[in-house]
Amino acid sequence: MEGGSIYTVLSIFLVLSGIATAFTASSKGRDAMGWFIVGFLFAPIALPIALVASPIRENMSSFKACSSCMEQIHINATRCPFCTSAVKERETESEINTVTVNRDQIGKDKQRLFDTAESLGFKVDSHPGSSRFTFIKDGKSFDFFDVDKAKDFLVASKK
C-alpha cells in the first residue's frame, strides 16, 4: 500500500467511528455533533464510552416514583434498581397527583420555596424520602430535583 492509501483508510475509519459514536450517543439523548468529534478524535475508546453512557432523563413522563424508596425509575420497571423492591402499580392518575407535603420533613429552603410557589398559584407535590418535587398549575406539571432550578423557575413565573 502506498502512503496515501493508508491515510485514506485511516480517514474513513475515523469518520465511521465518529458517525457510529454520534448515532449511539444521540439515541441516548446526548449531543450528536459533540460525540461525533469525540468519536473522530478518540476512535478506539469513544464508542465503548457512548455505549455504556446512561440516557439523559429529559422526558419525566417516562419515569415514575418507586413505591418503596420514591426514587425515579422507568415507568415499565417491575423492580427498583435502587432498593430492589418489587414495584407496586398505582391505581389511578389521581392517586399519583394527590401526594401531600409533610412540612415537618422538608428543610427550610424547600419550605420557603413551596410557600412561594403556592403564593403564585401552584399546587406543590413532594414525595417523602425523595429529592423530587412538582409544581402544578393550569393542568401543567413542572418537575424539579434541584432547589436552585426551581427558584429560577419561580422567579421567571413572577414576570
ZAFI-792861 format. One record per residue: z negated, x negated, y negated of N, C-alpha, C in turn; residue number from 1; residue in three letters. Coordinates in pm, whole numbers. Layout:
! residues N
NODE     nup   neast  nnorth    caup  caeast  canorth     cup   ceast  cnorth  num  residuo
NODE       Z       X       Y       Z       X        Y       Z       X       Y  NUM      ALA
...
END
This chain:
! residues 159
NODE     nup   neast  nnorth    caup  caeast  canorth     cup   ceast  cnorth  num  residuo
NODE       0     -83     118       0       0        0       0     -87    -125    1      MET
NODE      69     -41    -222      71    -112     -349     -53     -77    -429    2      GLU
NODE     -77    -157    -533    -193    -133     -619    -187       2    -688    3      GLY
NODE     -69      45    -730     -52     174     -796     -83     291    -704    4      GLY
NODE     -52     277    -576     -77     383     -479    -226     403    -455    5      SER
NODE    -299     294    -456    -444     304     -436    -507     381    -552    6      ILE
NODE    -462     350    -675    -516     421     -791    -478     568    -790    7      TYR
NODE    -358     599    -742    -314     738     -733    -400     814    -633    8      THR
NODE    -423     757    -516    -506     821     -413    -650     836    -463    9      VAL
NODE    -703     734    -529    -839     741     -583    -849     849    -691   10      LEU
NODE    -749     857    -777    -749     959     -883    -746    1100    -824   11      SER
NODE    -662    1119    -724    -654    1251     -658    -788    1285    -593   12      ILE
NODE    -851    1187    -528    -981    1210     -466   -1086    1249    -569   13      PHE
NODE   -1088    1179    -682   -1187    1208     -786   -1165    1347    -847   14      LEU
NODE   -1040    1384    -871   -1011    1517     -926   -1051    1625    -826   15      VAL
NODE   -1018    1606    -698   -1056    1704     -595   -1208    1714    -581   16      LEU
NODE   -1276    1601    -592   -1421    1601     -589   -1477    1680    -707   17      SER
NODE   -1420    1660    -824   -1463    1733     -943   -1440    1882    -929   18      GLY
NODE   -1325    1921    -875   -1293    2063     -857   -1387    2127    -755   19      ILE
NODE   -1410    2059    -643   -1500    2114     -540   -1642    2128    -593   20      ALA
NODE   -1688    2029    -667   -1823    2034     -725   -1833    2145    -828   21      THR
NODE   -1733    2159    -914   -1733    2264    -1016   -1732    2403    -953   22      ALA
NODE   -1650    2422    -850   -1643    2551     -783   -1776    2586    -718   23      PHE
NODE   -1838    2490    -651   -1967    2514     -585   -2075    2548    -686   24      THR
NODE   -2083    2470    -793   -2185    2494     -896   -2160    2626    -968   25      ALA
NODE   -2035    2658    -995   -2001    2783    -1063   -2042    2905    -980   26      SER
NODE   -2029    2896    -849   -2068    3008     -763   -2218    3031    -765   27      SER
NODE   -2293    2934    -816   -2439    2947     -828   -2482    2973    -972   28      LYS
NODE   -2386    3008   -1058   -2417    3044    -1195   -2433    2926   -1289   29      GLY
NODE   -2386    2810   -1250   -2401    2692    -1333   -2270    2659   -1406   30      ARG
NODE   -2275    2572   -1505   -2162    2538    -1588   -2056    2462   -1509   31      ASP
NODE   -1937    2521   -1493   -1832    2461    -1412   -1777    2333   -1474   32      ALA
NODE   -1756    2332   -1605   -1697    2215    -1669   -1791    2094   -1661   33      MET
NODE   -1917    2116   -1687   -2015    2008    -1677   -2021    1951   -1535   34      GLY
NODE   -2019    2041   -1438   -2025    1995    -1299   -1894    1931   -1255   35      TRP
NODE   -1780    1971   -1316   -1655    1902    -1286   -1664    1756   -1327   36      PHE
NODE   -1717    1734   -1447   -1731    1597    -1498   -1825    1516   -1408   37      ILE
NODE   -1937    1577   -1370   -2031    1509    -1280   -1964    1478   -1147   38      VAL
NODE   -1890    1577   -1093   -1820    1557     -966   -1713    1450    -974   39      GLY
NODE   -1649    1440   -1089   -1545    1338    -1108   -1606    1199   -1118   40      PHE
NODE   -1715    1187   -1196   -1775    1056    -1219   -1862    1008   -1102   41      LEU
NODE   -1927    1100   -1034   -2020    1064     -926   -1978    1131    -796   42      PHE
NODE   -1855    1108    -756   -1793    1178     -643   -1876    1177    -515   43      ALA
NODE   -1932    1067    -470   -1999    1069     -340   -2128    1153    -337   44      PRO
NODE   -2194    1168    -452   -2324    1236     -448   -2325    1372    -519   45      ILE
NODE   -2226    1401    -602   -2229    1524     -683   -2214    1649    -598   46      ALA
NODE   -2121    1651    -504   -2101    1771     -422   -2223    1805    -338   47      LEU
NODE   -2288    1709    -270   -2410    1745     -197   -2520    1800    -288   48      PRO
NODE   -2531    1746    -410   -2632    1797     -503   -2598    1940    -544   49      ILE
NODE   -2471    1966    -572   -2430    2102     -609   -2451    2199    -493   50      ALA
NODE   -2433    2152    -371   -2453    2239     -254   -2599    2280    -237   51      LEU
NODE   -2693    2192    -267   -2834    2224     -246   -2901    2281    -371   52      VAL
NODE   -2831    2283    -485   -2888    2338     -608   -2912    2488    -590   53      ALA
NODE   -3023    2535    -642   -3054    2677     -630   -2978    2756    -736   54      SER
NODE   -2949    2883    -705   -2879    2966     -804   -2966    2993    -926   55      PRO
NODE   -2903    3013   -1041   -2975    3048    -1163   -3006    3196   -1158   56      ILE
NODE   -3129    3232   -1199   -3172    3371    -1193   -3145    3442   -1326   57      ARG
NODE   -3018    3463   -1359   -2986    3534    -1482   -2992    3684   -1463   58      GLU
NODE   -2955    3731   -1347   -2950    3874    -1324   -3078    3921   -1257   59      ASN
NODE   -3173    3965   -1337   -3304    4005    -1284   -3296    4132   -1201   60      MET
NODE   -3188    4209   -1211   -3179    4331    -1133   -3160    4302    -985   61      SER
NODE   -3124    4179    -949   -3110    4145     -808   -3239    4087    -750   62      SER
NODE   -3349    4096    -828   -3479    4048     -782   -3582    4159    -791   63      PHE
NODE   -3687    4146    -710   -3799    4240     -715   -3926    4160    -695   64      LYS
NODE   -4038    4222    -724   -4166    4155     -707   -4215    4173    -563   65      ALA
NODE   -4266    4066    -505   -4326    4073     -372   -4446    4166    -379   66      CYS
NODE   -4462    4251    -279   -4572    4348     -281   -4708    4282    -261   67      SER
NODE   -4713    4157    -215   -4841    4089     -194   -4876    3994    -308   68      SER
NODE   -4786    3900    -339   -4818    3797     -438   -4753    3822    -574   69      CYS
NODE   -4664    3921    -584   -4597    3962     -707   -4499    3858    -762   70      MET
NODE   -4463    3756    -684   -4360    3662     -727   -4223    3727    -713   71      GLU
NODE   -4127    3681    -789   -3992    3737     -787   -3916    3685    -666   72      GLN
NODE   -3863    3778    -586   -3785    3744     -466   -3657    3826    -469   73      ILE
NODE   -3559    3787    -388   -3433    3859     -382   -3458    4001    -333   74      HIS
NODE   -3381    4095    -384   -3403    4237     -355   -3385    4271    -207   75      ILE
NODE   -3306    4194    -133   -3283    4219        9   -3378    4143     101   76      ASN
NODE   -3472    4067      44   -3562    3985      125   -3655    4075     207   77      ALA
NODE   -3681    4034     330   -3776    4107      414   -3906    4030     430   78      THR
NODE   -3905    3902     391   -4024    3818      396   -4028    3733     270   79      ARG
NODE   -4143    3722     208   -4159    3648       83   -4158    3497     112   80      CYS
NODE   -4075    3418      41   -4075    3274       63   -4198    3204       4   81      PRO
NODE   -4274    3273     -82   -4392    3214     -145   -4516    3233     -60   82      PHE
NODE   -4544    3358     -23   -4667    3386       53   -4638    3418     200   83      CYS
NODE   -4513    3424     238   -4463    3451      374   -4506    3585     431   84      THR
NODE   -4548    3677     348   -4584    3809      400   -4460    3897     410   85      SER
NODE   -4467    3996     497   -4357    4091      508   -4352    4173     380   86      ALA
NODE   -4234    4198     329   -4218    4268      202   -4213    4418     229   87      VAL
NODE   -4301    4492     161   -4303    4637      172   -4201    4693      75   88      LYS
NODE   -4129    4793     118   -4032    4858       30   -4103    4956     -61   89      GLU
NODE   -4063    4961    -187   -4119    5058     -280   -4043    5188    -263   90      ARG
NODE   -4114    5296    -279   -4058    5427     -252   -3955    5472    -356   91      GLU
NODE   -3991    5466    -484   -3905    5522     -587   -3896    5428    -706   92      THR
NODE   -3796    5451    -788   -3780    5372     -910   -3895    5396   -1005   93      GLU
NODE   -3948    5519   -1007   -4059    5548    -1099   -4184    5471   -1060   94      SER
NODE   -4202    5445    -931   -4317    5366     -887   -4308    5223    -939   95      GLU
NODE   -4188    5170    -947   -4168    5035     -998   -4205    5028   -1146   96      ILE
NODE   -4173    5131   -1222   -4192    5130    -1366   -4329    5181   -1411   97      ASN
NODE   -4419    5211   -1318   -4550    5263    -1358   -4661    5164   -1330   98      THR
NODE   -4633    5037   -1347   -4735    4935    -1330   -4821    4935   -1455   99      VAL
NODE   -4951    4940   -1437   -5040    4943    -1552   -5086    4802   -1585  100      THR
NODE   -5110    4780   -1710   -5155    4649    -1756   -5307    4650   -1761  101      VAL
NODE   -5369    4559   -1687   -5513    4543    -1693   -5542    4438   -1799  102      ASN
NODE   -5590    4482   -1915   -5609    4393    -2030   -5715    4285   -2003  103      ARG
NODE   -5802    4304   -1905   -5904    4204    -1877   -5847    4084   -1803  104      ASP
NODE   -5733    4101   -1737   -5677    3994    -1654   -5574    3909   -1727  105      GLN
NODE   -5544    3939   -1851   -5445    3860    -1922   -5510    3779   -2033  106      ILE
NODE   -5446    3672   -2072   -5501    3585    -2175   -5486    3646   -2313  107      GLY
NODE   -5551    3585   -2411   -5549    3637    -2549   -5409    3631   -2609  108      LYS
NODE   -5331    3525   -2578   -5195    3517    -2630   -5110    3632   -2580  109      ASP
NODE   -5119    3657   -2451   -5042    3767    -2394   -5092    3901   -2449  110      LYS
NODE   -5222    3914   -2467   -5276    4040    -2518   -5222    4067   -2660  111      GLN
NODE   -5222    3966   -2746   -5166    3982    -2880   -5016    4015   -2873  112      ARG
NODE   -4947    3949   -2782   -4805    3974    -2763   -4781    4118   -2720  113      LEU
NODE   -4861    4166   -2625   -4845    4302    -2576   -4878    4403   -2686  114      PHE
NODE   -4980    4375   -2766   -5015    4464    -2877   -4901    4472   -2978  115      ASP
NODE   -4841    4357   -3007   -4727    4355    -3100   -4610    4435   -3043  116      THR
NODE   -4582    4416   -2915   -4471    4488    -2850   -4495    4639   -2855  117      ALA
NODE   -4618    4681   -2827   -4650    4824    -2830   -4641    4879   -2971  118      GLU
NODE   -4678    4799   -3072   -4668    4846    -3210   -4522    4862   -3253  119      SER
NODE   -4430    4791   -3184   -4288    4804    -3213   -4222    4913   -3128  120      LEU
NODE   -4302    4984   -3048   -4249    5095    -2970   -4207    5061   -2828  121      GLY
NODE   -4241    4942   -2781   -4208    4904    -2644   -4318    4947   -2549  122      PHE
NODE   -4280    4989   -2428   -4376    5009    -2320   -4388    4873   -2251  123      LYS
NODE   -4508    4831   -2217   -4529    4699    -2159   -4572    4714   -2014  124      VAL
NODE   -4501    4646   -1924   -4539    4640    -1783   -4571    4496   -1748  125      ASP
NODE   -4678    4476   -1672   -4716    4343    -1628   -4768    4354   -1487  126      SER
NODE   -4745    4250   -1409   -4790    4250    -1270   -4906    4153   -1256  127      HIS
NODE   -5024    4201   -1213   -5138    4110    -1196   -5102    3997   -1098  128      PRO
NODE   -5136    3876   -1134   -5109    3762    -1047   -4970    3703   -1064  129      GLY
NODE   -4888    3763   -1147   -4753    3712    -1170   -4737    3679   -1317  130      SER
NODE   -4648    3585   -1346   -4624    3548    -1484   -4517    3636   -1548  131      SER
NODE   -4462    3730   -1474   -4354    3815    -1525   -4412    3936   -1598  132      ARG
NODE   -4350    3971   -1709   -4383    4095    -1778   -4256    4153   -1837  133      PHE
NODE   -4260    4284   -1861   -4140    4356    -1902   -4170    4442   -2024  134      THR
NODE   -4078    4442   -2121   -4083    4534    -2234   -3975    4639   -2211  135      PHE
NODE   -4010    4767   -2228   -3915    4875    -2206   -3908    4960   -2333  136      ILE
NODE   -3784    4988   -2376   -3765    5074    -2493   -3626    5136   -2484  137      LYS
NODE   -3618    5264   -2508   -3491    5338    -2507   -3415    5320   -2376  138      ASP
NODE   -3487    5318   -2265   -3424    5307    -2134   -3377    5167   -2097  139      GLY
NODE   -3399    5070   -2184   -3359    4931    -2155   -3484    4850   -2127  140      LYS
NODE   -3476    4763   -2028   -3590    4677    -1997   -3553    4532   -2022  141      SER
NODE   -3652    4457   -2070   -3635    4316    -2104   -3743    4238   -2030  142      PHE
NODE   -3702    4154   -1934   -3796    4078    -1851   -3820    3940   -1910  143      ASP
NODE   -3946    3895   -1904   -3982    3763    -1955   -4078    3695   -1858  144      PHE
NODE   -4067    3563   -1848   -4163    3480    -1776   -4236    3388   -1874  145      PHE
NODE   -4182    3376   -1995   -4231    3281    -2093   -4278    3355   -2217  146      ASP
NODE   -4402    3333   -2259   -4460    3400    -2375   -4382    3364   -2502  147      VAL
NODE   -4340    3238   -2516   -4268    3196    -2636   -4133    3268   -2649  148      ASP
NODE   -4062    3286   -2539   -3935    3358    -2544   -3958    3504   -2579  149      LYS
NODE   -4066    3561   -2529   -4098    3699    -2561   -4133    3713   -2709  150      ALA
NODE   -4206    3614   -2764   -4238    3616    -2908   -4110    3612   -2990  151      LYS
NODE   -4019    3524   -2954   -3890    3515    -3025   -3815    3648   -3019  152      ASP
NODE   -3819    3713   -2903   -3753    3842    -2886   -3815    3947   -2979  153      PHE
NODE   -3947    3949   -2986   -4014    4047    -3072   -3987    4020   -3220  154      LEU
NODE   -3983    3894   -3258   -3951    3860    -3396   -3809    3910   -3429  155      VAL
NODE   -3717    3889   -3338   -3579    3937    -3360   -3575    4090   -3362  156      ALA
NODE   -3662    4156   -3286   -3664    4302    -3281   -3718    4363   -3410  157      SER
NODE   -3801    4289   -3482   -3856    4339    -3607   -3750    4350   -3716  158      LYS
NODE   -3648    4266   -3707   -3545    4260    -3811   -3451    4376   -3805  159      LYS
END
